[in-house]
Amino acid sequence: MIEFKPRFFVLPAIALTVLAMLHAPADGGRVRHGACAGAQIGDPGIRASFGEFQRTQSATAAKICAVAANNLP
């Protein structure tokens, strides 16, 4: 008769968990167009307000956004 012991399922479960984590994109799925936006915004009014903010922000804030988005020159 076959015995089902937890030790036979722990290592394969850990291996499946690691493989599931490796399946994610290497860059975390970040959106490349828009330094601090983070995601595409569907609402045109909110999208316009974020665009206005990016045009009027300081050089230091723009550099921090570039560092956060990992797209420095």
N, C-alpha and C positions, 0 to 999 in steps of 0.2 A: 504494500500500500504506500502511496506517496504521502510524505509528510510536508506540510506547508509551514515553514519556519520564517520568522521575520528577517533573519539574516540573509536569506536568499533574495529578498526584495529591496533591501536597503541600497546596495551598491548600484543595481540597475536604476533605481529611482533617482539617485544622485547623478548618475550619468545622463539620464533624460533631462533632468533639471539644468545641468550644465549645457547640454546641447540646445535646449530651448532658449537659454540666455544668449548663446552665441549666434542665434538666428537673427537677432535685432541688428539694425544697420549700425555701422561703425561710428557714424557721426551723430547718433542719437535721433535721427530723423529731423534735423533742424532745417528750417526754410532758409535758403540762401539769399533771397531778395528782400532786404529789409533788416537792418542791423538789430534793432531792438523790437521788432514786431513779434517775432516768435511763431506766428501762425498766420495763415491767410484769414482776413476778416471779410465776412460776407456783407455786412451792413455798410452802405456807401458813406453815410454820415460819420460813422466811427472811423472808417478807413481814411476819410479826408482829415479828420482831427489828428490821427496819428501821422499822416503825411505832413500836416502843418507843424506838428511838434518836431518832427525830424528836420524840417527846414529851418526852424528857429532855435534849435538847441545849440549849446556852446561847443567849442572845439574839444574841450575835455570830456564832455558827455558823449560826443560822437566817438572819441577814442575808446571810452569805456564800453560803449555798445559794440565797437569793432572787436575789442578783446573778448567780450562775452559771446559774440557770434563766431569767434575764432576765424576772422577774415582780415587780419592786419596785412598790410602790404609787405 
